Amino acid sequence: MLNVLDHLPAGLLDVPPAELHRVLPGPTLIHLPGRRSQPLFASVLLHGNEDTGWEALRVFLREHGARELPRAFSVFIGNVAAAGRRRRFLEGQPDYNRIWTDVPGTEHLPERAMTREVLDRMRALDVFASVDIHNNTGLNPHYACVRRLDPRFLQLATLFSRTVVYYRKPDGVQAEAFSDWCPAVTAECGQPGQPHGVEHAADFLRACLNLAEIPSHPVAGHDIDLYHTVAIVKVPDEASVGLEPDADIRLTADLDHLNFRELPANTVLARLRPGSGARLRVYDENGRDVADRYLRVVDDEIRTAVPVMPSMFTLNVTAIRQDCLGYLMERPGTPAALVGAAEAATE
């Protein structure tokens, strides 16, 4: 299933994301040489409708031309079939960013065998660091995500943005797998189709490739805004959702404008159709239902029960069904405080 190359095919950088399926037989790993032998690994198009990563690669590699790269560079171009349809993933496919570890139900999928092969190949090359480039559907700032509070991870993350999110769920993501043996960062580049996102991602790749090493000392507190994702918000399959007046869960029209804003308790997120019995489901990092901790229903309105900060809240019903409504975050007092909390949680 995996196509492996040691060069850029002629004309590949001229191909837009929606046409890649015409020139690549499927998911493709491309190894490019550089002065430093430890490769930077970058994945793009794990979600076929998130094209900023591929566009950034096109910009960066075109600009670099035939000159030797400062570091070896391994590029994984993911779900080209879904990119051809501008979909996150196609019917019958798994989510390509949920198959990098053995999540129950994915162990025997051919796509999981493919990611195992990618991981084995990169481990054999002693990968330097991993970058996974994404877009999102809501209105969010550009931010970086890490699975570990290792100073090297945070140093790499702040090369992209001073806004950094530490998270432990969902499982099976690319950054989770690579975090076992190199610094790994997910770069969230806003919505697709925005030139600023492409430029920002290209600058990040350029900065990563030019690193001789990743600093291991802590990031200064004034150089990072650190958040901790504490819960994921989902819509039950049986409940209708959207902006329509007759939806079981009618979302507020400005829901996606609430991302990365400190919301006070009693903020209205949605209105319930009377008699529907619908509710939002909220799960913490251990998969426990914690809806009552964060939400309450008053006069058929779903409101925040405590102050929270959302991320990735979206009005896109397809995204809600395929993934989630969004996430809830808390801001630690200091990065050190969050490190201590994370260590205590694993004891």
C-alpha positions as CSV (number, residue, x, y, z in Angstrom):
1,M,0.0,0.0,0.0
2,L,2.9,2.3,0.7
3,N,4.8,3.9,-2.2
4,V,8.4,4.7,-1.3
5,L,10.7,7.0,-3.4
6,D,14.2,8.4,-3.0
7,H,13.5,11.5,-5.2
8,L,10.9,13.9,-6.2
9,P,9.2,12.7,-9.3
10,A,9.5,15.3,-12.2
11,G,6.6,17.7,-12.1
12,L,5.2,16.6,-8.7
13,L,5.5,20.0,-7.2
14,D,3.3,21.4,-10.0
15,V,0.4,19.1,-9.0
16,P,-2.3,20.6,-6.7
17,P,-3.6,18.5,-3.9
18,A,-6.8,17.4,-5.6
19,E,-4.8,16.0,-8.6
20,L,-2.2,14.0,-6.6
21,H,-4.2,10.8,-7.0
22,R,-3.5,11.0,-10.7
23,V,0.2,10.9,-10.3
24,L,0.8,9.0,-7.1
25,P,-0.6,5.4,-6.7
26,G,-1.4,6.0,-3.1
27,P,0.2,7.1,0.2
28,T,3.8,8.0,-0.6
29,L,7.0,8.3,1.5
30,I,9.7,10.4,-0.2
31,H,13.3,10.5,1.1
32,L,15.4,13.5,0.1
33,P,19.1,13.8,1.0
34,G,20.6,16.6,3.0
35,R,23.9,17.8,4.6
36,R,22.9,16.4,8.0
37,S,21.9,12.7,7.7
38,Q,19.2,12.5,10.5
39,P,16.0,13.3,8.6
40,L,13.2,15.6,9.5
41,F,9.9,13.8,9.0
42,A,6.9,15.7,7.8
43,S,3.4,14.3,7.1
44,V,0.8,16.1,5.0
45,L,-2.7,15.3,3.8
46,L,-3.4,12.8,6.6
47,H,-6.8,14.4,6.1
48,G,-7.6,14.9,2.4
49,N,-9.4,18.2,2.8
50,E,-6.5,19.8,4.8
51,D,-4.2,20.9,2.0
52,T,-2.0,23.6,3.6
53,G,0.8,21.0,4.3
54,W,1.2,20.0,0.7
55,E,0.9,23.6,-0.5
56,A,3.6,24.6,2.0
57,L,5.9,21.8,0.8
58,R,5.4,22.9,-2.8
59,V,6.4,26.5,-1.9
60,F,9.4,25.5,0.2
61,L,10.8,22.9,-2.2
62,R,10.3,25.1,-5.2
63,E,12.1,27.9,-3.6
64,H,15.0,25.6,-2.6
65,G,15.4,24.3,-6.1
66,A,18.3,22.0,-6.8
67,R,20.4,23.2,-3.8
68,E,21.3,20.6,-1.2
69,L,18.9,20.6,1.7
70,P,20.4,21.5,5.1
71,R,19.1,18.2,6.5
72,A,17.7,15.0,5.1
73,F,14.0,15.3,4.6
74,S,11.4,12.5,4.6
75,V,7.9,13.5,3.4
76,F,4.8,11.4,3.8
77,I,1.9,12.3,1.5
78,G,-1.1,10.7,3.1
79,N,-4.6,10.3,1.8
80,V,-4.3,11.3,-1.8
81,A,-7.6,9.5,-2.7
82,A,-9.6,11.6,-0.2
83,A,-7.7,14.7,-1.3
84,G,-9.0,14.1,-4.8
85,R,-12.6,14.4,-3.4
86,R,-11.6,17.1,-0.9
87,R,-12.8,14.9,2.0
88,R,-11.3,14.2,5.3
89,F,-11.5,10.5,4.4
90,L,-13.6,8.4,2.1
91,E,-16.3,6.0,2.9
92,G,-14.7,2.7,3.9
93,Q,-11.4,4.3,4.9
94,P,-10.2,4.9,8.4
95,D,-9.2,8.4,9.6
96,Y,-5.5,8.5,8.5
97,N,-4.7,10.4,11.8
98,R,-6.1,7.7,14.0
99,I,-4.0,4.7,12.7
100,W,-0.5,5.3,14.0
101,T,-0.8,3.1,17.1
102,D,-2.9,0.0,17.7
103,V,-6.2,1.7,18.5
104,P,-8.8,-1.1,19.0
105,G,-10.4,-2.0,15.7
106,T,-7.6,-0.7,13.6
107,E,-4.9,-3.3,14.3
108,H,-5.5,-5.4,11.2
109,L,-6.3,-2.7,8.7
110,P,-4.0,-2.4,5.7
111,E,-3.7,1.3,6.5
112,R,-2.3,0.4,9.9
113,A,0.2,-1.9,8.3
114,M,1.2,1.0,6.1
115,T,1.8,3.4,9.1
116,R,3.8,0.6,10.8
117,E,6.1,0.5,7.8
118,V,6.5,4.2,7.8
119,L,7.4,4.2,11.5
120,D,9.9,1.3,11.0
121,R,11.6,3.0,8.1
122,M,11.9,6.3,9.9
123,R,13.1,4.7,13.1
124,A,15.8,2.9,11.1
125,L,16.9,6.3,9.7
126,D,17.2,7.7,13.3
127,V,14.6,10.4,12.6
128,F,15.5,13.9,14.0
129,A,12.0,15.2,14.6
130,S,8.5,14.9,13.3
131,V,6.1,17.6,12.0
132,D,2.5,16.8,11.1
133,I,0.7,19.7,9.3
134,H,-3.0,20.1,9.6
135,N,-5.9,22.5,9.1
136,N,-9.1,22.8,11.1
137,T,-12.7,23.8,10.3
138,G,-13.4,26.3,13.1
139,L,-11.9,29.7,13.6
140,N,-8.7,29.1,15.5
141,P,-5.4,30.8,15.7
142,H,-2.4,29.0,14.4
143,Y,-1.0,26.8,17.2
144,A,1.2,23.8,17.9
145,C,0.2,20.6,19.7
146,V,2.4,18.2,21.6
147,R,1.8,14.9,23.3
148,R,4.7,15.3,25.8
149,L,5.9,18.1,28.0
150,D,9.5,17.5,27.2
151,P,11.4,20.8,26.8
152,R,12.6,19.6,23.3
153,F,9.0,19.2,22.2
154,L,8.0,22.6,23.5
155,Q,11.1,24.2,21.9
156,L,10.1,22.7,18.6
157,A,6.5,23.7,19.0
158,T,7.4,27.4,19.7
159,L,9.2,27.6,16.4
160,F,5.8,27.5,14.9
161,S,3.7,29.4,17.5
162,R,3.9,30.7,21.0
163,T,0.4,29.1,21.5
164,V,0.9,25.5,22.4
165,V,-1.6,22.8,23.4
166,Y,-0.7,19.7,25.3
167,Y,-3.1,16.9,24.8
168,R,-3.4,13.1,25.5
169,K,-6.5,12.2,23.4
170,P,-7.4,11.2,20.8
171,D,-5.4,8.0,20.4
172,G,-3.7,6.8,17.3
173,V,-2.5,10.2,16.0
174,Q,0.8,10.6,14.2
175,A,2.4,12.7,16.9
176,E,1.7,10.0,19.5
177,A,3.6,7.4,17.6
178,F,6.6,9.5,16.8
179,S,6.7,10.9,20.4
180,D,8.2,7.6,21.6
181,W,11.5,8.3,19.9
182,C,11.8,11.9,18.7
183,P,10.3,15.4,19.3
184,A,7.0,15.5,17.5
185,V,4.7,18.5,16.9
186,T,1.4,19.0,15.1
187,A,1.1,22.3,13.4
188,E,-2.5,23.6,13.2
189,C,-2.5,26.1,10.4
190,G,-6.1,27.5,10.4
191,Q,-8.5,26.8,7.7
192,P,-7.5,25.5,4.3
193,G,-7.0,27.8,1.4
194,Q,-5.5,30.7,3.3
195,P,-2.2,32.0,1.9
196,H,-1.0,33.0,5.4
197,G,-1.3,29.4,6.6
198,V,0.8,28.1,3.6
199,E,3.5,30.7,4.2
200,H,3.6,30.0,8.0
201,A,3.9,26.2,7.5
202,A,6.6,26.7,4.9
203,D,8.5,29.0,7.3
204,F,8.2,26.3,10.0
205,L,9.6,23.6,7.7
206,R,12.4,25.8,6.8
207,A,13.2,26.5,10.4
208,C,13.1,22.9,11.4
209,L,15.4,21.8,8.5
210,N,18.0,24.4,9.5
211,L,18.2,23.3,13.1
212,A,21.5,21.7,14.0
213,E,19.9,20.4,17.2
214,I,16.8,21.0,19.3
215,P,17.5,22.8,22.6
216,S,16.8,20.7,25.7
217,H,16.5,23.6,28.1
218,P,13.0,24.7,29.2
219,V,11.2,27.4,27.2
220,A,11.0,30.7,29.0
221,G,7.5,31.3,30.4
222,H,7.2,34.6,28.6
223,D,7.8,32.8,25.2
224,I,4.9,30.4,25.4
225,D,1.1,30.4,26.0
226,L,0.5,26.8,27.1
227,Y,-2.9,25.1,27.3
228,H,-4.0,21.6,28.3
229,T,-6.8,19.8,26.5
230,V,-8.9,18.3,29.3
231,A,-12.0,17.0,27.4
232,I,-13.5,16.3,24.0
233,V,-17.1,17.2,23.1
234,K,-19.1,14.9,20.9
235,V,-22.6,14.8,19.5
236,P,-24.4,11.5,19.9
237,D,-25.1,9.7,16.6
238,E,-28.8,9.6,17.3
239,A,-29.1,13.4,17.7
240,S,-29.4,15.8,14.8
241,V,-27.2,18.8,15.0
242,G,-26.7,22.1,13.1
243,L,-28.1,25.6,12.8
244,E,-31.5,24.6,11.7
245,P,-34.4,25.5,14.1
246,D,-35.6,21.9,14.2
247,A,-32.2,20.3,15.0
248,D,-32.1,18.3,18.2
249,I,-29.0,20.3,19.1
250,R,-29.1,23.8,17.5
251,L,-25.7,25.3,17.8
252,T,-25.3,29.0,18.4
253,A,-24.4,30.8,15.2
254,D,-21.1,32.1,16.6
255,L,-19.9,28.9,18.2
256,D,-16.7,28.7,16.1
257,H,-15.8,32.3,17.1
258,L,-15.5,31.1,20.8
259,N,-12.3,29.1,20.2
260,F,-9.3,30.1,22.3
261,R,-11.5,32.5,24.3
262,E,-11.9,32.3,28.1
263,L,-15.6,31.6,28.4
264,P,-17.3,32.3,31.7
265,A,-19.7,29.9,33.3
266,N,-23.2,30.2,31.9
267,T,-22.1,30.8,28.3
268,V,-24.7,29.4,25.9
269,L,-23.3,26.9,23.4
270,A,-26.5,25.4,21.9
271,R,-30.3,25.1,22.3
272,L,-32.1,21.8,22.6
273,R,-35.3,20.9,20.7
274,P,-37.9,20.6,23.5
275,G,-38.6,17.0,24.3
276,S,-35.7,15.6,22.2
277,G,-33.8,14.4,25.3
278,A,-30.6,15.2,23.4
279,R,-27.4,16.1,25.2
280,L,-23.8,16.7,24.3
281,R,-21.3,14.1,25.5
282,V,-18.0,15.2,27.1
283,Y,-15.2,12.8,27.8
284,D,-12.0,13.4,29.7
285,E,-8.5,12.1,28.9
286,N,-9.4,8.7,30.5
287,G,-12.6,8.3,28.5
288,R,-14.9,9.1,31.5
289,D,-18.1,10.9,30.9
290,V,-17.7,14.4,32.5
291,A,-20.5,16.3,30.8
292,D,-21.9,17.3,34.2
293,R,-18.6,18.8,35.2
294,Y,-18.4,21.2,32.2
295,L,-22.0,21.6,30.9
296,R,-25.5,22.1,32.3
297,V,-28.9,22.5,30.7
298,V,-31.0,25.5,31.7
299,D,-34.3,26.3,29.9
300,D,-33.4,23.9,27.1
301,E,-30.0,25.7,26.6
302,I,-26.7,24.0,26.9
303,R,-24.5,26.3,28.9
304,T,-21.0,26.0,30.4
305,A,-21.0,25.0,34.0
306,V,-17.5,26.3,34.8
307,P,-15.1,28.7,33.0
308,V,-13.5,26.9,30.1
309,M,-11.6,27.7,26.9
310,P,-12.7,25.7,23.7
311,S,-10.6,24.9,20.7
312,M,-11.7,23.5,17.3
313,F,-15.4,24.2,17.9
314,T,-16.9,24.0,14.5
315,L,-20.3,24.4,12.7
316,N,-19.3,21.9,10.0
317,V,-21.7,19.0,10.5
318,T,-19.5,16.6,8.5
319,A,-16.5,17.4,10.7
320,I,-18.6,17.0,13.8
321,R,-19.8,13.5,12.7
322,Q,-16.4,12.3,11.6
323,D,-14.5,13.7,14.5
324,C,-16.0,15.9,17.2
325,L,-17.7,19.2,18.0
326,G,-14.5,20.5,19.7
327,Y,-12.3,20.3,22.7
328,L,-12.2,22.0,26.1
329,M,-8.9,23.4,27.5
330,E,-7.6,24.8,30.7
331,R,-4.8,27.2,31.1
332,P,-2.2,26.1,33.7
333,G,-0.7,28.7,36.0
334,T,2.8,28.0,34.6
335,P,4.3,25.4,32.2
336,A,6.0,23.8,35.3
337,A,2.6,23.4,36.9
338,L,1.3,21.5,34.0
339,V,4.3,19.3,33.9
340,G,3.8,18.4,37.5
341,A,0.1,17.6,36.9
342,A,0.9,15.4,33.9
343,E,3.6,13.5,35.9
344,A,1.1,13.0,38.8
345,A,-1.5,11.7,36.4
346,T,0.8,8.9,35.2
347,E,1.9,7.7,38.5
